């Protein structure tokens, strides 16, 4: 191990809301950070885009801020590593210029081309049996019907914007686009490329492109970087002009890193197999490392490559979590129109917490469903939509706010049930004394912006009936994960050392009385989906 005394990583956490740049020690201590919001362009027809130029400008601005603040010497910043939103697509020319806005993970315009691909007389669970077997055998997964995977984005561009497709030198994930801008090198990690469903992961130590899958999707193999790297690989030194602009040394190394889900796994401290974490940001997911390649295609859960070379993590994602609170803030409570013209916007999230604490568990029976842009897991349904159910005159916006907190928790429980079933059999094999009655995941680390809310953490504990451990500075988990990945890549740390550097602010235990209320409402929550999926399909197809 190298001397880790006073060494730091510039960690870039490039989320959907915007990039955050942080100075993080090689042991995970966040010394300074800066955030810059970037616009999200969403409109009817499944459109969800962002301008990569906005990303890069915000990354430069926030990185300069934390470097110029001078809390550490630039001589002690030994590396840069970024973690980005996953499942996006940036068409790029050879000179590094992007040809259009990035199609991000929320965009569902490619759904019709996935449906076309899946046309078959013989199907299992809606999937064509021969094609799905080919995909599952090699990748452990398949494009969702929702059309939100990068391969769906690329098929949409190929068919709807053929001139862009032809001009594209490389299709890049947001993660790999940022690395290109940092180093001038076109490359992917075996993690970032995975959700394109064009790689063969049967040998987890040697992930390669699959010619058969490229042929299945009818995409040009030359439009993907040939260089597939591990997350811990050093991509190269930072570009001289970028180093000079930021004020960094020109020999500062860029470690390739990993997208948000695998990076968060590391930053949460959930390194050992079956140690779980929940991420609450714009979206949400439940993750853990697993020692096997397995797929639950019905519930959109799969084992995918981890940021730790040679290992798997669970991949799944739900479209909206904290995004529901942003929707409430920006589109309802503080939407600027004839009813509200003031520019000032209070720190509503702290206010939300105080309000939610005043409302009894269960919100007097009010149920919110957070399917504002459809859902990915445990159901793959791009036409389902959100709603408020059992609303009455006795209620106020206080009930609505708590119902949103609880609705996100119900949605996570819906996924959590499938996650525990997914890993139970394998955990029992690894632990011969374990029975089916034993709890599969007794405690869960919680991270992300939503994990800053103590009241929300308690709701998760009550709804899931599990102990919830609030990671200290939970909003920094992705940046911390990127720093840990870089620290391992640069030789300052071993993977198994990471858990000892994770601290917890609080541990929340289930409240038995609240759990009874939530168990009843959760059953109704599932019933609402079963009733509403057909009307929503008619309204939104």
N, C-alpha and C positions, 0 to 999 in steps of 0.2 A: 504493500500500500504506500502511496505517496504521502508526503507530509500535508495534512489537511488543515493545518493551523492558518486561520485567517484567509481561507480561499473561498471564492464565491462564484456563483453562476448567474448570468443574466437570463432569467427564465421568462419566456413570453407565453402567456396563457391567452390564446386567441379564441375567445368564445363567440357565440352568436351576437351577444349584446355589444361586443367590442373587445379589443385587446387590452390585456393588463400586463404591464412589464414589471418585473420584480427582481430585486437583488436578494438572492437566497444563498445561505451558506451551504457548503457541501454536506452538512448534517441536517439541512432542512429548516434552518431558522430564517424566517422572512425579515429582512432588515429594513427594506423600503419597497414601496410599490406605487404605481400610478395607473389609472384606468382612463380610457377614452371611449365614449359610446360611438358606435357607427350606425348609420341608418339601415333598416331592414325594409325591403320593398316587397310588400305582399299585396296581391290583388286576386280577383276572382279567376277561376279556372285553374287553381292550384299553383299559382306563381309565387315563388319565394326566392328572392335574389339579394345579393349584396355586391357592391363595387369593390373588387380587389384593391383598387387604388386607395379607397377609404381605409381598408385594412392596413396597408403599408404605411400610409401617412400617419395613422394612429400609432402604429408600432414604433415608428421613428420618434414621434413626439413623446410617447410615454417612456421609451427607453432613454432618450436624452434627459428627461426630467429626473429619473432615478439616478442616472450617472452623474448629472450636473449637481445633484443634491450633495454629493460628496461624502456620503456616509461610509463608503469604503473606497480605498484607493483603486484606480483602474488597473494597477499592477497586480492586484489580488483577484481581479475578475478573470478566471482561467478559462471560462467557456460560455457558450450561448446554447440554449436549447429551447425549442418552441413546442407547445402542445396546442393543437387546433381543433375546432369543430370538425366532426367526422362526417363522411358520406356527402361531400360536396364536390362540385366539378368546375374547374377553371380551364377553359381552352386557351392555350398559350402559343404564341409564335416563337420562332427560334431565337429572336432577339429579346425574349423574356416578356414582351408586351402581352397583356391579356386581350382577347378578341371581343369579349362581351362580359357582362356581369357574371359573377359566379352563381351557378344554380346550387342552392344550399340544400341541406338535408330535409327541409320542410316541403320542398317543391315536389308536386305530384303529377306534373304534366306528362311524364313518361309512362304513366300507368297503362295507357292504351297500347303501347308497344310491348309491354310485358304481357298484357292479356293476349295480344296477337301471338307472341312467342309461345305462350302456354296453351294455344288451341290444340286440342287433341280429342279423339274419341274415347281414349282410355285414360281416366284420371283417378288420382288418389288425393282426397282432401282439396280438390280443385286444381291440383298440379298434374301435368302430363307425366305419366309414370316413367317413361323411358328417359325423358329429359331430366326429370328431377333425380332419378337414380344416378345419372351421369354427374350432375352437380353435387349431390350429397357425397358421393364417393370421393370426389376430389377436394371440394371446398368446405364441406360440412354445412352448407347452407345454400340459399338461392335468393334471387331478387324477389322482393315482396310485391304483392299485387298493387300496393299503394303507389308504386312507381317512384319511390324516394331514394333508391340506391343509385350510385354513380353510373352504373351501366344503363339504367333507365334514362338518366339525364343525357348520356351520350347518344343513345338511340333516338331520343327526342331531337337532339341537335342534328343528327345525321339525316333525319326525315323532314324536319321542319325548317332547319337552317343549313341546308347542304353546303352553302358557300362558306359558312363558318367551319363546318366539319372538314372541308377540303383544305382550308387555310391553316387548320390547327396542326402545329408541330408536335405538341404533347398535351394530353389531358392530365391535369394534376389535381390531386386533393388539395384543400386549403393548407394542410400541413406541409405538403411538398412544394407548394407555391411560395410559401414564406421562406423555406429553405433555399429555393432558387434565388429569391431576392437577396438573401443573406450571403450566398456563396457563388452564384452564377452557375451552379451545377444542377442538371436534371437528374433526379433520383427519387426512389420511393423506398419506404421501409416495408418489410414483409407484413407489418401491421396496417399501415396506412392504405395499402393497395387492396387489402382483403375484401372490403365490402363491394368491390367491383365484381367479385365472384368469377375471377379469371385466373386464379392461382391454385396450384395443387399443394395442399398442406398435409398430405398423408405422412410425409417425413417432416416433422415439425422443425428439424434441424437443418433442412435444406428445401426451403420453399421456392418454387419455380412457377413461371407462367405455364398455363395449360393450352397447348395448341388446339385441342379439341373444344375447349370452352370458348376460345376466341372465334373459332369457326361456328360454334353454336349461336353466338351473339352477332356474328357477321360484322365484327369490328376489325380495324386495321391494327395488327400487332405493333407496327412501327410507331404508332401514336402513343405508346406507353414507354416510360423510361426502362431501358434494358437492365439497369443497375438496381437490383433488389438488395437492400441492406438490412442489417439488424438495427434496432432502435438505439443501441449503444455505440454504433459505429461513428467515427469521426468523419464527417462529410468533407471537411477541409477548413482552411482558415477563412475568416470573414473577408468579404471583398474589401479592398483597400479604401475605396470611396465611401463605403458604409461605415467602416471603422473610423475613418476621419470625421464623418458627419456626426457619429455618436460620441466620439472622443475616446474610443477604445484602442488598445494596442493592436497593431496590424496582424500579429500572430495569434490573436484570440481564436480558439478553435470552436467550430460549430458541430455539435453532436446532433445526429439526425432526429432523435426523439420519437414520440408516438402521439397519436390523436388523443382526444379528451378522455374517452372511456378507459383505455389501458393506462394512460398517465394517471388518472384519478385513482385507479386501483393501487398504484404505487404510492401516491401521495396520501392515501387514506391509511396506509400501514397494513393493508390486508394482503400480505405477501404469501402466507402459508395457504395451502389448499383448503378450501371451504370457509376461510375467514371472509365474512361478507361486508360489503359497504353499500350504502344508498347515496346516490348523488341527487341533490335537489338544486337545479339551476333553471334555465328557461324550460328545459326538458328534464326528465329523470331517468334513472336506470338503477338496477341492482346488479352488483358484480361480485365475483370471487374467482380465485384461481381454481382450476380443476385439472386433474392429471390425465384427462382423456379427451378424445375427439368424439363429440356426440351432438346430435341435432334434434330439437323438438320443432318440427316445421309447422305444426298446427298453431303453436303459441309464439312462433317467431323468436326462438331462443336457440343459440348455438355456441359451441366452443370455437373460439377463434384464437389466432396467435396473440400471445401476451407481449408486453414490452420487455419482459424477461425472456431472452432467447431460449428456445427449446421448451417453452411452457404455454399452456392454454389459459384463457379466461372465458367467462361467460359473456356473451354479447346479447344485449336486448336494449330497447329504448322505448320510452313512452313520450309522445310528442310534446305534451304540455304539463308543466308543474308550476314553477315560479312564474312562467309566462302567463298564467291565469291571473296572478296578482298585477302583473304589468298591464294586462288587458283591462282589468278593473280600474287601475289608476289612470291609464291614458285614454281609454275609450268611453268610460262611464263617469267616474268621479271628477276627473280633471280634463275632460275633452273640451278643447277650446272652440266654442260656438256661441250662439246668442245667449246661452244660459251661463256661460263662464268665459270671461275675457281676461281674467287676471293671468299674468305671466308667472307669478311665484308658485312654486311647487314644493310643498313641505316634504319632510322625510316621512313619507306615508307608511313605510314598512314598520317603523317603530310604533307609529300610531295604530296600525293594524294589530300589532301584538297586544297593545293595551285594550283595544276593543274586544278582541277575541277572548281574552281572559274573563271578560264580564259576561259573556254569553254561555249558557250551560252546554255541556257536551251533547252533541246531536243536533244543535241549532233548532230545537223545537220541531224536529222532523223534517227540516228543509234539507234537500239533497242537491248538490251541484255535481254535474258530470263535466270533466275538463277536456272533452274531446273537441276542442275548438278548431282543430285542423285535421280531424280524423284520428285514428289510432294505429299503432304499429304492433304493440305487444301488450297483453297476451292474445289480442285479436288483430288481424291485418285488415283494417277497414278504413278506407280513405274517404268514405261518404258519411260516416257517423258524425254527429255534431253535438256540441255541449248544450247544457240547459240547466234550468232551475226547476225542481219538482217539489210539489206540496207547499207552494208559496201561499201565504194567507195575509189578511189585513192586519193581524196582530203582530206581524213581523216588521222589522226595520232593516236598514242597510247593515246594522251590526250583525244580524243573523246571516245576511248574505255573505259578509266577509268571513265569518267563521265557517260557513258552509263550503266556501272555496277551499279553505285550509283542509277541512275534513274530506272534501271530494277528491282532492289530490291524494290523500292518505288511503281512501278506499281504492282508488285506481292502482296505487302501488301494492296494496294487499292482493288485488286481483292478479297482478303479475307475480307477487311473492309466492302465492300458492303453487303456481306452475314451476317457479324456480326451485322450491324445496322438493317437489316431486322429481324434478330433473336430476338433482344431485343425491337424493336419498339412497338409492340403490348402490351407488358407487361409494358413498361415505360408509355405508354399512359393510361393504366388502373390505374397506380399509380399516374399519373398527369392528372386529368380530363380536364384541360385547354389546354393540348397539342394536336396538330393536326398532320396529316401525313406529312404536309409541314414543320413542325418544325424539326430542326436538332437533331438527336438522341444523338450524342456524340460530342458536340461543341468544346471541348478541350481535349487533350490527353497528359498524362505525358509520356515522352520518357526516357528509361533507357537502360543500356547495353553498351558494348564497342563502338558500332556504334554511340551511342548518344553523344559521346564526340566530334563528328564532327559537327561544326556549319553549314557548307555548306550542309551536309546531312540532318540535322534537317530542314533547309529551303526547301530542295527538298521535304521532307515528307509533310511539310505544304502546298506547292504548289500543289503537286500531289493529296493529300487527301482533299484539300480545308478545312482544319481544323487548329485551333490554336494548336501549338505544344509547350508544356512546358518542357524544358530541366531540368530534375532533377539534382541538384548539385551532383558532383561526381557520374555520372550515372553508371560507371563501378562497383561501390560498392553497387548497389541496392540489389543484391541477398544476399550479406553478411549482409547488413543492415536489410533485411527482416528476415534472420536467427536470428540476434541479437534481433529484436523486438519480434519474436516468443518466444525466450528464456526468454526475459524480462517479457512477459506476464505470461509464465509458472512458473517463479520464483517469481511472485508477485510484480514486480517493475513497472508495466505499465498496463493500460487498453487499449483495442483495439481502442476505440474512441479518445484516446489522440494522436495516431500516426500521423495523418495528420498535426498537428501543428508543428511537428519536421521535416517536409520535406521542404527543401529549393529549389529554382529554380535559375539556372544560367542565363537563357534567356527564352524569350517567342517569338516564331516565328509565324508571321501571313502570310497567303497566299498572294502571289504576283499575282494580277489579270492577268497581261500580261503573266506570265509564266504558269498560270493555263490553259489558252486557248490552249497553245502549248501542254501541258501534257494531256489535255482531248482528243485531237486528237490522240496522240501517244498511249494513253491507249487503245483506241478502236482497234488500229492495233495490240497491244500486245495480246488482247483477241483473235483476228482473227488468229494470229500466232499459238496460242495453238490449235485452232480448226483444222487448216491445218496440223500441225505437229504431232498430237497425233498418227495417224495411221502409218505414216512412222517410227516413233520412236518405236512404238510397234513391227513392223516387225523387226527392227534392234536390239532390246534389249531383246526380250523375250527369 
